[in-house]
Amino acid sequence: MNQIPNIIPFPDGAESSPFFGALASALVPALGFTEDMPYFCDPKQSYCMDCGGCNRTTLQKHRNRLYHDYQSFTGVSLGWVWPEEDSEYQTMPGWYKGWRWPDEFFDYIFGYAGLTWKRLIKGTAKDDVLAAVRASVDAGIPILMKLGSGPDWHIVTGYHDGGVLYGLDSHKHFDHTMRPTRAIVAARGYTDDGLFILPDWFTHFQDAVIITGRAEKTVTYLDILARIIHTLEHPAHSRLENDLMARLDEVAPENSWETAQWLLSIVGFPIEGRFHAADSNLHNFCDNKDAREKIFGMIRQYVFDSELDATHGTCWKIWAQLGIGTETGYALPPNADELLLKKETQTELKRLFAIVFGNDRVVLKLLREAAQIIKGDCDK
């Protein structure tokens, strides 16, 4: 078997996107990250001193930051749903119904990364896919591969001359009880170190995204700011806020459970997405001091524990109003509908959700101001 060693598994920590998890793991070797490459620690405001507080290798830290960056710089973290969901509350630039990782999306991602790429779609001859996989693995770069119609992505890290593929997916490799049971992977095996073994992969083949080399970046810092701003100013934010407040006004015994489920689906995204946005390199990559101070406000609004109304903590309070917590596995408890029928719960949920939407408006204002400062610098 030809195999790329030491590719970091995913998900790692609070990561719910199979696509961005696979992308981040593939980008680590593609961008040349190594254990010796210094990692800047935001909490310590210094390069990593191996204090042991996060219990991760340097490469794992870099990979985690790549997940933050690419999910946020594409605008995904600033929305309300994952982009592959056909929702009326989509906010991502360029989104359309039936959106499924189009070429324009990859052009943006790799334009920012400074990488060239090619895509092999369903219908490509098996021998052509295998030839591209072999060349990429031999060059030390994993392949992003989509099998089936669901949200899962794989990264292929190895091959056998017989056409069998090896690699990583978003499942718990070392917990055999959590292996998937869907037909697409029913015949899958695993190596002792947790790599999937896919002898019948071509039956379910949809896409292969192959990184082919390095190039000049075509996506600038201002492009990233513009995309995030465009995401935050999308009218779907206001539409969702109005719909949410209206649904809270209309809570009744016959719809309270359904409403609680809907509220859970809404709050579940920003509690993670805004955290990733705040932990991205958006602040670190800004060269202008005045603009950087504006952008730092995003971190304050979204995750600062010392800020009473920061989005992350406020979303936890919303969960608490519905009886959700670690003890429920972040799922609705059986009495969530009863809790929601209480007027005081409805009133508090309105107040808390208003803070979440308000924080997005504050961040939008700060990022617009930062963009103007940077543009002014460029015009000098």
C-alpha positions as CSV (number, residue, x, y, z in Angstrom):
1,M,0.0,0.0,0.0
2,N,1.2,3.5,-0.9
3,Q,0.2,5.8,2.0
4,I,0.7,9.4,3.1
5,P,1.7,9.2,6.8
6,N,0.5,11.3,9.8
7,I,-2.6,12.9,8.3
8,I,-4.6,14.5,11.1
9,P,-8.1,12.8,11.6
10,F,-11.3,14.8,11.7
11,P,-13.5,16.1,13.3
12,D,-11.4,17.6,16.1
13,G,-13.3,19.4,18.9
14,A,-16.3,21.5,18.0
15,E,-16.4,20.6,14.3
16,S,-19.7,19.7,12.7
17,S,-18.9,20.1,9.0
18,P,-17.5,17.0,7.2
19,F,-16.4,19.1,4.3
20,F,-14.4,21.7,6.2
21,G,-13.0,18.9,8.5
22,A,-11.7,17.1,5.4
23,L,-10.5,20.3,3.8
24,A,-8.5,21.3,6.9
25,S,-6.8,17.9,7.2
26,A,-5.9,17.9,3.5
27,L,-4.6,21.5,3.6
28,V,-2.1,20.8,6.3
29,P,0.4,18.9,4.0
30,A,-0.7,20.8,0.9
31,L,0.3,24.1,2.5
32,G,3.5,22.7,4.0
33,F,2.6,22.9,7.7
34,T,5.1,21.1,9.9
35,E,5.5,20.4,13.7
36,D,8.3,23.0,13.6
37,M,6.2,25.8,12.2
38,P,5.4,28.3,15.1
39,Y,1.8,28.5,16.1
40,F,0.4,31.8,17.5
41,C,-1.8,31.3,20.5
42,D,-4.5,34.0,20.8
43,P,-5.3,33.4,24.5
44,K,-1.6,33.8,25.4
45,Q,-1.0,36.5,22.8
46,S,2.3,34.8,22.0
47,Y,3.7,31.9,20.0
48,C,3.0,28.6,21.5
49,M,5.2,27.8,24.6
50,D,4.0,24.3,25.0
51,C,2.2,25.1,28.2
52,G,0.0,22.0,27.8
53,G,-3.3,23.9,28.2
54,C,-4.8,22.6,24.9
55,N,-3.2,19.1,24.9
56,R,-2.6,19.2,21.1
57,T,0.3,18.9,18.8
58,T,1.5,21.9,16.8
59,L,0.1,20.3,13.6
60,Q,-3.3,19.7,15.3
61,K,-3.4,23.4,16.4
62,H,-2.6,24.5,12.8
63,R,-5.2,22.2,11.4
64,N,-7.9,23.4,13.9
65,R,-7.1,27.1,12.9
66,L,-7.4,26.1,9.2
67,Y,-10.9,24.8,10.0
68,H,-11.8,28.1,11.7
69,D,-10.4,30.1,8.8
70,Y,-11.9,28.4,5.8
71,Q,-15.3,27.9,7.3
72,S,-15.4,31.6,8.3
73,F,-13.6,33.2,5.3
74,T,-16.1,31.6,3.0
75,G,-18.9,33.2,5.0
76,V,-20.4,29.9,6.2
77,S,-19.7,30.6,9.9
78,L,-21.7,33.8,9.8
79,G,-24.9,32.2,8.5
80,W,-27.6,30.1,10.1
81,V,-27.4,26.8,8.3
82,W,-24.9,24.7,6.4
83,P,-24.6,25.7,2.7
84,E,-25.7,22.3,1.4
85,E,-29.1,22.7,3.2
86,D,-32.0,24.1,1.0
87,S,-33.2,26.6,3.5
88,E,-34.9,30.0,3.2
89,Y,-32.4,31.4,5.7
90,Q,-29.3,30.9,3.6
91,T,-27.0,33.9,3.7
92,M,-23.8,32.7,1.9
93,P,-22.8,34.7,-1.2
94,G,-23.4,32.9,-4.4
95,W,-25.8,30.3,-2.8
96,Y,-28.6,28.8,-4.9
97,K,-31.1,26.1,-4.3
98,G,-29.4,22.7,-4.9
99,W,-26.0,24.2,-4.1
100,R,-23.5,21.4,-3.8
101,W,-19.9,22.7,-3.5
102,P,-19.7,24.3,-7.0
103,D,-16.5,25.1,-8.8
104,E,-16.8,28.8,-7.9
105,F,-16.7,27.8,-4.2
106,F,-13.5,25.8,-4.7
107,D,-12.0,28.6,-6.8
108,Y,-12.5,31.0,-3.9
109,I,-11.1,28.5,-1.3
110,F,-8.0,27.6,-3.4
111,G,-7.6,31.2,-4.6
112,Y,-7.2,32.2,-1.0
113,A,-5.0,29.2,-0.2
114,G,-2.7,29.9,-3.2
115,L,-3.2,26.4,-4.6
116,T,-4.1,25.0,-8.0
117,W,-6.7,22.3,-8.3
118,K,-8.8,20.1,-10.6
119,R,-12.1,18.3,-10.2
120,L,-13.0,14.8,-11.5
121,I,-16.8,14.4,-11.5
122,K,-19.1,11.4,-11.7
123,G,-18.7,9.8,-15.1
124,T,-14.9,10.1,-15.2
125,A,-13.4,6.8,-16.1
126,K,-12.2,4.8,-13.0
127,D,-8.7,4.4,-14.4
128,D,-8.4,8.2,-14.8
129,V,-9.5,8.8,-11.2
130,L,-7.1,6.2,-9.9
131,A,-4.2,7.7,-11.9
132,A,-4.9,11.1,-10.4
133,V,-5.2,9.6,-6.9
134,R,-1.9,7.7,-7.3
135,A,-0.1,10.8,-8.5
136,S,-1.4,13.0,-5.7
137,V,-0.7,10.4,-3.0
138,D,2.8,9.9,-4.4
139,A,3.3,13.6,-4.2
140,G,2.2,13.6,-0.5
141,I,-1.1,15.5,-1.0
142,P,-4.4,13.9,0.1
143,I,-7.5,13.9,-2.2
144,L,-10.9,15.3,-1.2
145,M,-13.5,12.7,-2.3
146,K,-17.3,12.8,-2.3
147,L,-19.0,9.4,-2.2
148,G,-22.8,9.3,-2.3
149,S,-25.3,12.1,-2.0
150,G,-25.0,12.9,1.7
151,P,-22.9,15.6,3.5
152,D,-19.9,13.3,4.2
153,W,-16.5,13.9,2.6
154,H,-13.5,11.6,2.7
155,I,-9.8,12.3,2.3
156,V,-8.0,9.6,0.4
157,T,-4.5,9.2,1.8
158,G,-3.4,5.9,0.2
159,Y,-4.0,3.2,-2.4
160,H,-3.3,-0.4,-3.2
161,D,-2.3,-1.5,-6.7
162,G,-5.6,-3.5,-6.9
163,G,-7.6,-0.2,-6.9
164,V,-8.5,-0.2,-3.1
165,L,-8.5,3.3,-1.5
166,Y,-7.5,4.1,2.1
167,G,-8.0,7.3,4.1
168,L,-10.0,9.2,6.7
169,D,-13.6,10.2,7.1
170,S,-15.6,12.0,9.7
171,H,-16.6,8.9,11.7
172,K,-15.0,7.8,15.0
173,H,-12.3,5.5,13.5
174,F,-11.4,3.8,16.8
175,D,-14.9,3.3,18.2
176,H,-16.2,0.3,16.2
177,T,-19.7,0.8,17.6
178,M,-19.9,4.2,15.9
179,R,-19.0,3.0,12.4
180,P,-21.7,3.9,9.8
181,T,-24.3,1.4,8.7
182,R,-25.4,3.1,5.5
183,A,-25.3,1.0,2.3
184,I,-22.5,3.1,0.8
185,V,-20.1,2.0,3.5
186,A,-21.6,-1.2,4.6
187,A,-18.7,-3.2,3.2
188,R,-16.0,-0.8,4.6
189,G,-13.2,-2.1,6.7
190,Y,-10.7,-0.3,8.8
191,T,-6.9,-0.7,9.3
192,D,-5.5,-1.0,12.8
193,D,-4.6,2.7,12.8
194,G,-8.2,3.8,11.8
195,L,-7.9,4.3,8.1
196,F,-11.0,3.3,6.1
197,I,-10.5,0.6,3.4
198,L,-12.8,1.1,0.4
199,P,-12.6,-1.6,-2.3
200,D,-15.9,-0.6,-3.9
201,W,-15.5,3.2,-3.8
202,F,-16.1,3.8,-7.5
203,T,-19.7,2.5,-7.2
204,H,-20.5,5.6,-5.1
205,F,-18.1,8.0,-6.7
206,Q,-19.4,11.6,-7.1
207,D,-16.4,14.0,-7.0
208,A,-12.7,14.1,-6.5
209,V,-11.0,17.4,-5.7
210,I,-7.3,17.2,-6.3
211,I,-4.8,19.8,-5.3
212,T,-2.2,20.1,-8.1
213,G,0.3,22.7,-7.0
214,R,1.1,26.1,-5.6
215,A,0.2,29.5,-7.1
216,E,-0.2,33.1,-6.4
217,K,-3.1,34.0,-4.2
218,T,-6.1,35.4,-6.1
219,V,-8.3,36.2,-3.0
220,T,-7.1,39.1,-0.9
221,Y,-7.8,40.1,2.7
222,L,-10.3,42.7,1.5
223,D,-12.0,40.0,-0.6
224,I,-12.5,38.0,2.6
225,L,-13.8,41.0,4.5
226,A,-16.2,41.8,1.6
227,R,-17.5,38.2,1.6
228,I,-18.1,38.2,5.3
229,I,-19.8,41.6,5.2
230,H,-22.0,40.4,2.3
231,T,-23.0,37.4,4.4
232,L,-23.9,39.5,7.4
233,E,-25.9,42.0,5.5
234,H,-28.0,39.4,3.7
235,P,-31.8,40.1,4.2
236,A,-32.3,36.5,5.4
237,H,-30.9,37.6,8.8
238,S,-33.8,40.1,9.3
239,R,-36.3,37.6,7.9
240,L,-35.3,34.9,10.3
241,E,-35.4,37.3,13.3
242,N,-38.9,38.4,12.4
243,D,-40.1,34.8,11.8
244,L,-38.5,33.7,15.1
245,M,-40.2,36.4,17.1
246,A,-43.6,35.7,15.4
247,R,-43.3,32.0,16.2
248,L,-42.6,32.7,19.8
249,D,-45.8,34.9,19.9
250,E,-47.7,32.0,18.4
251,V,-46.6,29.2,20.8
252,A,-49.5,27.0,21.8
253,P,-50.0,23.5,23.2
254,E,-50.5,22.0,19.7
255,N,-47.2,23.5,18.3
256,S,-44.9,23.9,21.3
257,W,-42.8,20.7,20.7
258,E,-42.4,21.5,17.0
259,T,-41.5,25.1,17.9
260,A,-38.9,23.9,20.4
261,Q,-37.3,21.7,17.8
262,W,-37.2,24.6,15.3
263,L,-35.6,26.9,17.9
264,L,-33.0,24.2,18.7
265,S,-32.1,24.0,15.0
266,I,-31.7,27.7,14.8
267,V,-29.6,28.3,17.9
268,G,-27.4,25.2,17.3
269,F,-25.6,26.8,14.3
270,P,-24.4,30.2,15.7
271,I,-23.2,28.7,19.0
272,E,-20.7,26.9,16.9
273,G,-20.4,29.1,13.8
274,R,-19.7,32.4,15.5
275,F,-17.2,30.6,17.7
276,H,-15.3,29.5,14.6
277,A,-15.5,33.1,13.2
278,A,-14.0,34.5,16.4
279,D,-11.2,31.9,16.5
280,S,-10.2,32.5,12.9
281,N,-7.2,34.4,11.8
282,L,-9.3,37.4,10.5
283,H,-7.9,39.6,13.3
284,N,-4.3,38.3,13.2
285,F,-4.0,38.7,9.4
286,C,-5.0,42.4,9.4
287,D,-1.9,44.6,9.0
288,N,-3.6,47.9,9.8
289,K,-3.7,48.7,13.5
290,D,-6.9,50.7,13.5
291,A,-8.7,48.2,11.3
292,R,-7.4,45.4,13.5
293,E,-9.0,47.0,16.6
294,K,-12.3,47.1,14.8
295,I,-12.0,43.4,13.8
296,F,-11.1,42.5,17.3
297,G,-14.6,43.6,18.2
298,M,-15.9,40.5,16.5
299,I,-14.1,38.3,19.0
300,R,-15.5,40.4,21.9
301,Q,-19.1,40.3,20.6
302,Y,-19.0,36.6,19.8
303,V,-17.0,34.7,22.5
304,F,-15.6,36.9,25.3
305,D,-16.6,35.3,28.6
306,S,-16.2,38.7,30.3
307,E,-18.9,40.1,28.0
308,L,-22.4,39.4,29.5
309,D,-24.0,39.4,26.1
310,A,-21.4,37.7,23.9
311,T,-23.1,35.4,21.4
312,H,-21.5,32.1,22.5
313,G,-22.6,32.5,26.1
314,T,-26.0,33.9,25.1
315,C,-26.7,30.8,23.0
316,W,-25.9,28.6,26.0
317,K,-28.6,30.6,27.9
318,I,-31.0,30.0,25.1
319,W,-30.3,26.3,25.4
320,A,-30.9,26.5,29.1
321,Q,-34.3,28.0,28.6
322,L,-35.3,25.0,26.6
323,G,-33.7,22.6,29.2
324,I,-30.8,21.7,26.9
325,G,-27.3,21.1,28.2
326,T,-24.5,18.6,28.5
327,E,-26.8,16.3,30.6
328,T,-29.2,16.0,27.7
329,G,-26.6,15.5,25.1
330,Y,-27.5,18.9,23.6
331,A,-30.9,17.5,22.6
332,L,-34.4,18.6,23.8
333,P,-35.5,17.1,27.1
334,P,-38.9,15.5,27.3
335,N,-40.4,18.6,29.0
336,A,-39.1,21.2,26.5
337,D,-42.6,21.8,25.2
338,E,-43.8,22.5,28.7
339,L,-41.0,24.9,29.3
340,L,-41.7,26.8,26.1
341,L,-45.4,27.2,27.0
342,K,-44.4,29.4,29.9
343,K,-44.7,33.1,29.2
344,E,-41.6,33.9,31.1
345,T,-39.6,31.4,28.9
346,Q,-41.0,33.0,25.7
347,T,-40.1,36.5,27.0
348,E,-36.6,35.5,27.9
349,L,-36.0,33.7,24.6
350,K,-37.1,36.8,22.7
351,R,-34.6,38.9,24.8
352,L,-31.8,36.4,24.3
353,F,-32.3,35.9,20.6
354,A,-32.5,39.7,20.1
355,I,-29.0,39.9,21.6
356,V,-27.7,37.3,19.1
357,F,-29.1,39.1,16.1
358,G,-27.9,42.4,17.6
359,N,-24.4,41.1,17.9
360,D,-24.3,40.3,14.2
361,R,-25.3,43.8,13.4
362,V,-22.6,45.2,15.7
363,V,-20.0,43.0,14.0
364,L,-21.3,44.0,10.5
365,K,-20.8,47.7,11.4
366,L,-17.3,47.0,12.8
367,L,-16.2,45.1,9.7
368,R,-17.6,47.7,7.3
369,E,-15.6,50.3,9.2
370,A,-12.5,48.1,9.1
371,A,-12.9,47.6,5.4
372,Q,-13.1,51.4,4.8
373,I,-10.0,52.0,6.8
374,I,-8.1,49.3,4.8
375,K,-9.4,50.7,1.5
376,G,-8.3,54.2,2.5
377,D,-4.8,52.8,3.1
378,C,-4.8,51.2,-0.4
379,D,-5.8,54.5,-2.0
380,K,-3.0,56.4,-0.5
